[in-house]
Amino acid sequence: NLNKLKKTKACSGCDLTRIELPGFDLKNADLSGANLTGANLARSDLTEANLSDANLSDANLLGVNLTNAKLINTNLSGSKLSYSNINGADISGSVLKDAHMNSSKIVNSRIKNSNMTGANLYNADLTGTKVSDETLKDTVLCKTIMPSGQKNNSRCKR
């Protein structure tokens, strides 16, 4: 599966559990339905990649580029997405429970009907992102720039 992915940038439904591909170019990759549990894709370029229905739970996605990526119905629980560029992405219907998204740019994205319980959005930028207050109700909001552009410090630890 790894060779197939490297060669074709397509591995829909593949088992890529704990794969090590830090800094890899996966622009426009099709990883829909893939199992990437515990994968290390830190600093990889996933611009316009399709990760819908994929399992990225506990994955290392630090500093990844997910610009215009499709993450519909994706499991991102416990994943490390800090310092990532998630601009224009569709993360609808996904599970981001306990995801680390601090200092990420999640600008003009879509996060509809997603479970973000316990997600850390410390210092994240959500400018222009379509996300409901209900979705954000159990997240860490501290130094977070909200979709309106206003800063939210309501859940800073004192």
Contacts in CASP RR format, 6 or more apart in sequence:
PFRMAT RR
TARGET T0000
AUTHOR 0000-0000-0000
METHOD contacts of the structure
MODEL  1
NLNKLKKTKACSGCDLTRIELPGFDLKNADLSGANLTGANLARSDLTEAN
LSDANLSDANLLGVNLTNAKLINTNLSGSKLSYSNINGADISGSVLKDAH
MNSSKIVNSRIKNSNMTGANLYNADLTGTKVSDETLKDTVLCKTIMPSGQ
KNNSRCKR
1 11 0 8 1.000
1 14 0 8 1.000
1 15 0 8 1.000
1 16 0 8 1.000
2 16 0 8 1.000
2 19 0 8 1.000
4 10 0 8 1.000
4 11 0 8 1.000
4 14 0 8 1.000
5 11 0 8 1.000
5 14 0 8 1.000
5 16 0 8 1.000
5 21 0 8 1.000
5 26 0 8 1.000
5 29 0 8 1.000
5 31 0 8 1.000
6 24 0 8 1.000
9 26 0 8 1.000
9 27 0 8 1.000
9 28 0 8 1.000
9 29 0 8 1.000
9 30 0 8 1.000
10 29 0 8 1.000
10 30 0 8 1.000
11 29 0 8 1.000
11 30 0 8 1.000
11 31 0 8 1.000
11 34 0 8 1.000
12 30 0 8 1.000
12 31 0 8 1.000
12 32 0 8 1.000
12 33 0 8 1.000
12 34 0 8 1.000
13 31 0 8 1.000
13 32 0 8 1.000
13 33 0 8 1.000
13 34 0 8 1.000
13 35 0 8 1.000
13 54 0 8 1.000
14 31 0 8 1.000
14 34 0 8 1.000
14 35 0 8 1.000
15 34 0 8 1.000
15 35 0 8 1.000
16 31 0 8 1.000
16 34 0 8 1.000
16 35 0 8 1.000
16 36 0 8 1.000
16 39 0 8 1.000
17 35 0 8 1.000
17 36 0 8 1.000
17 37 0 8 1.000
17 38 0 8 1.000
17 39 0 8 1.000
18 37 0 8 1.000
18 38 0 8 1.000
18 39 0 8 1.000
18 40 0 8 1.000
19 36 0 8 1.000
19 39 0 8 1.000
19 40 0 8 1.000
19 41 0 8 1.000
20 39 0 8 1.000
20 40 0 8 1.000
21 39 0 8 1.000
21 40 0 8 1.000
21 41 0 8 1.000
21 44 0 8 1.000
22 40 0 8 1.000
22 41 0 8 1.000
22 42 0 8 1.000
22 43 0 8 1.000
22 44 0 8 1.000
22 60 0 8 1.000
23 41 0 8 1.000
23 42 0 8 1.000
23 43 0 8 1.000
23 44 0 8 1.000
23 45 0 8 1.000
24 41 0 8 1.000
24 44 0 8 1.000
24 45 0 8 1.000
25 44 0 8 1.000
25 45 0 8 1.000
26 41 0 8 1.000
26 44 0 8 1.000
26 45 0 8 1.000
26 46 0 8 1.000
26 49 0 8 1.000
27 45 0 8 1.000
27 46 0 8 1.000
27 47 0 8 1.000
27 48 0 8 1.000
27 49 0 8 1.000
28 47 0 8 1.000
28 48 0 8 1.000
28 49 0 8 1.000
29 46 0 8 1.000
29 49 0 8 1.000
29 50 0 8 1.000
30 49 0 8 1.000
30 50 0 8 1.000
31 49 0 8 1.000
31 50 0 8 1.000
31 51 0 8 1.000
31 54 0 8 1.000
32 50 0 8 1.000
32 51 0 8 1.000
32 52 0 8 1.000
32 53 0 8 1.000
32 54 0 8 1.000
32 70 0 8 1.000
33 51 0 8 1.000
33 52 0 8 1.000
33 53 0 8 1.000
33 54 0 8 1.000
33 55 0 8 1.000
34 51 0 8 1.000
34 54 0 8 1.000
34 55 0 8 1.000
35 54 0 8 1.000
35 55 0 8 1.000
36 51 0 8 1.000
36 54 0 8 1.000
36 55 0 8 1.000
36 56 0 8 1.000
36 59 0 8 1.000
37 55 0 8 1.000
37 56 0 8 1.000
37 57 0 8 1.000
37 58 0 8 1.000
37 59 0 8 1.000
38 56 0 8 1.000
38 57 0 8 1.000
38 58 0 8 1.000
38 59 0 8 1.000
38 60 0 8 1.000
39 56 0 8 1.000
39 59 0 8 1.000
39 60 0 8 1.000
40 59 0 8 1.000
40 60 0 8 1.000
41 59 0 8 1.000
41 60 0 8 1.000
41 61 0 8 1.000
41 64 0 8 1.000
42 60 0 8 1.000
42 61 0 8 1.000
42 62 0 8 1.000
42 63 0 8 1.000
42 64 0 8 1.000
42 80 0 8 1.000
43 62 0 8 1.000
43 63 0 8 1.000
43 64 0 8 1.000
44 61 0 8 1.000
44 64 0 8 1.000
44 65 0 8 1.000
45 64 0 8 1.000
45 65 0 8 1.000
46 64 0 8 1.000
46 65 0 8 1.000
46 66 0 8 1.000
46 69 0 8 1.000
47 65 0 8 1.000
47 66 0 8 1.000
47 67 0 8 1.000
47 68 0 8 1.000
47 69 0 8 1.000
48 67 0 8 1.000
48 68 0 8 1.000
48 69 0 8 1.000
49 66 0 8 1.000
49 69 0 8 1.000
49 70 0 8 1.000
50 69 0 8 1.000
50 70 0 8 1.000
51 69 0 8 1.000
51 70 0 8 1.000
51 71 0 8 1.000
51 74 0 8 1.000
52 70 0 8 1.000
52 71 0 8 1.000
52 72 0 8 1.000
52 73 0 8 1.000
52 74 0 8 1.000
53 72 0 8 1.000
53 73 0 8 1.000
53 74 0 8 1.000
54 71 0 8 1.000
54 74 0 8 1.000
54 75 0 8 1.000
55 74 0 8 1.000
55 75 0 8 1.000
56 74 0 8 1.000
56 75 0 8 1.000
56 76 0 8 1.000
56 79 0 8 1.000
57 75 0 8 1.000
57 76 0 8 1.000
57 77 0 8 1.000
57 78 0 8 1.000
57 79 0 8 1.000
58 77 0 8 1.000
58 78 0 8 1.000
58 79 0 8 1.000
59 76 0 8 1.000
59 79 0 8 1.000
59 80 0 8 1.000
60 79 0 8 1.000
60 80 0 8 1.000
61 79 0 8 1.000
61 80 0 8 1.000
61 81 0 8 1.000
61 84 0 8 1.000
62 80 0 8 1.000
62 81 0 8 1.000
62 82 0 8 1.000
62 83 0 8 1.000
62 84 0 8 1.000
63 81 0 8 1.000
63 82 0 8 1.000
63 83 0 8 1.000
63 84 0 8 1.000
63 85 0 8 1.000
63 104 0 8 1.000
64 81 0 8 1.000
64 84 0 8 1.000
64 85 0 8 1.000
65 84 0 8 1.000
65 85 0 8 1.000
66 84 0 8 1.000
66 85 0 8 1.000
66 86 0 8 1.000
66 87 0 8 1.000
66 89 0 8 1.000
67 85 0 8 1.000
67 86 0 8 1.000
67 87 0 8 1.000
67 88 0 8 1.000
67 89 0 8 1.000
68 87 0 8 1.000
68 88 0 8 1.000
68 89 0 8 1.000
69 86 0 8 1.000
69 89 0 8 1.000
69 90 0 8 1.000
70 89 0 8 1.000
70 90 0 8 1.000
71 89 0 8 1.000
71 90 0 8 1.000
71 91 0 8 1.000
71 94 0 8 1.000
72 90 0 8 1.000
72 91 0 8 1.000
72 92 0 8 1.000
72 93 0 8 1.000
72 94 0 8 1.000
73 92 0 8 1.000
73 93 0 8 1.000
73 94 0 8 1.000
74 91 0 8 1.000
74 94 0 8 1.000
74 95 0 8 1.000
75 94 0 8 1.000
75 95 0 8 1.000
76 91 0 8 1.000
76 94 0 8 1.000
76 95 0 8 1.000
76 96 0 8 1.000
76 99 0 8 1.000
77 95 0 8 1.000
77 96 0 8 1.000
77 97 0 8 1.000
77 98 0 8 1.000
77 99 0 8 1.000
78 97 0 8 1.000
78 98 0 8 1.000
78 99 0 8 1.000
78 100 0 8 1.000
79 96 0 8 1.000
79 99 0 8 1.000
79 100 0 8 1.000
80 99 0 8 1.000
80 100 0 8 1.000
81 99 0 8 1.000
81 100 0 8 1.000
81 101 0 8 1.000
81 104 0 8 1.000
82 100 0 8 1.000
82 101 0 8 1.000
82 102 0 8 1.000
82 103 0 8 1.000
82 104 0 8 1.000
82 120 0 8 1.000
83 102 0 8 1.000
83 103 0 8 1.000
83 104 0 8 1.000
84 101 0 8 1.000
84 104 0 8 1.000
84 105 0 8 1.000
85 104 0 8 1.000
85 105 0 8 1.000
86 101 0 8 1.000
86 104 0 8 1.000
86 105 0 8 1.000
86 106 0 8 1.000
86 107 0 8 1.000
86 109 0 8 1.000
87 105 0 8 1.000
87 106 0 8 1.000
87 107 0 8 1.000
87 108 0 8 1.000
87 109 0 8 1.000
88 107 0 8 1.000
88 108 0 8 1.000
88 109 0 8 1.000
88 110 0 8 1.000
89 106 0 8 1.000
89 109 0 8 1.000
89 110 0 8 1.000
90 109 0 8 1.000
90 110 0 8 1.000
91 109 0 8 1.000
91 110 0 8 1.000
91 111 0 8 1.000
91 114 0 8 1.000
92 110 0 8 1.000
92 111 0 8 1.000
92 112 0 8 1.000
92 113 0 8 1.000
92 114 0 8 1.000
93 112 0 8 1.000
93 113 0 8 1.000
93 114 0 8 1.000
93 115 0 8 1.000
94 111 0 8 1.000
94 114 0 8 1.000
94 115 0 8 1.000
95 114 0 8 1.000
95 115 0 8 1.000
96 111 0 8 1.000
96 114 0 8 1.000
96 115 0 8 1.000
96 116 0 8 1.000
96 119 0 8 1.000
97 115 0 8 1.000
97 116 0 8 1.000
97 117 0 8 1.000
97 118 0 8 1.000
97 119 0 8 1.000
98 117 0 8 1.000
98 118 0 8 1.000
98 119 0 8 1.000
98 120 0 8 1.000
99 116 0 8 1.000
99 118 0 8 1.000
99 119 0 8 1.000
99 120 0 8 1.000
100 119 0 8 1.000
100 120 0 8 1.000
101 119 0 8 1.000
101 120 0 8 1.000
101 121 0 8 1.000
101 124 0 8 1.000
102 120 0 8 1.000
102 121 0 8 1.000
102 122 0 8 1.000
102 123 0 8 1.000
102 124 0 8 1.000
102 140 0 8 1.000
103 122 0 8 1.000
103 123 0 8 1.000
103 124 0 8 1.000
104 121 0 8 1.000
104 124 0 8 1.000
104 125 0 8 1.000
105 124 0 8 1.000
105 125 0 8 1.000
106 124 0 8 1.000
106 125 0 8 1.000
106 126 0 8 1.000
106 129 0 8 1.000
107 125 0 8 1.000
107 126 0 8 1.000
107 127 0 8 1.000
107 128 0 8 1.000
107 129 0 8 1.000
108 127 0 8 1.000
108 128 0 8 1.000
108 129 0 8 1.000
109 126 0 8 1.000
109 128 0 8 1.000
109 129 0 8 1.000
109 130 0 8 1.000
109 131 0 8 1.000
110 129 0 8 1.000
110 130 0 8 1.000
110 131 0 8 1.000
111 129 0 8 1.000
111 130 0 8 1.000
111 131 0 8 1.000
111 135 0 8 1.000
112 130 0 8 1.000
112 131 0 8 1.000
112 132 0 8 1.000
112 135 0 8 1.000
113 135 0 8 1.000
114 131 0 8 1.000
114 135 0 8 1.000
115 135 0 8 1.000
116 135 0 8 1.000
116 136 0 8 1.000
116 138 0 8 1.000
116 139 0 8 1.000
117 138 0 8 1.000
117 139 0 8 1.000
118 138 0 8 1.000
118 139 0 8 1.000
118 140 0 8 1.000
119 139 0 8 1.000
119 140 0 8 1.000
120 139 0 8 1.000
120 140 0 8 1.000
121 136 0 8 1.000
121 139 0 8 1.000
121 140 0 8 1.000
121 141 0 8 1.000
121 142 0 8 1.000
121 144 0 8 1.000
122 140 0 8 1.000
122 142 0 8 1.000
122 143 0 8 1.000
122 144 0 8 1.000
123 142 0 8 1.000
123 143 0 8 1.000
123 144 0 8 1.000
124 144 0 8 1.000
124 145 0 8 1.000
125 144 0 8 1.000
125 145 0 8 1.000
126 144 0 8 1.000
126 145 0 8 1.000
126 146 0 8 1.000
126 147 0 8 1.000
127 145 0 8 1.000
127 146 0 8 1.000
127 147 0 8 1.000
127 149 0 8 1.000
128 147 0 8 1.000
128 148 0 8 1.000
128 149 0 8 1.000
129 147 0 8 1.000
130 147 0 8 1.000
131 147 0 8 1.000
139 155 0 8 1.000
140 155 0 8 1.000
141 152 0 8 1.000
141 153 0 8 1.000
141 154 0 8 1.000
141 155 0 8 1.000
142 152 0 8 1.000
142 153 0 8 1.000
142 154 0 8 1.000
142 155 0 8 1.000
142 156 0 8 1.000
142 157 0 8 1.000
143 151 0 8 1.000
143 153 0 8 1.000
143 156 0 8 1.000
144 151 0 8 1.000
144 152 0 8 1.000
144 153 0 8 1.000
145 151 0 8 1.000
145 152 0 8 1.000
146 152 0 8 1.000
END
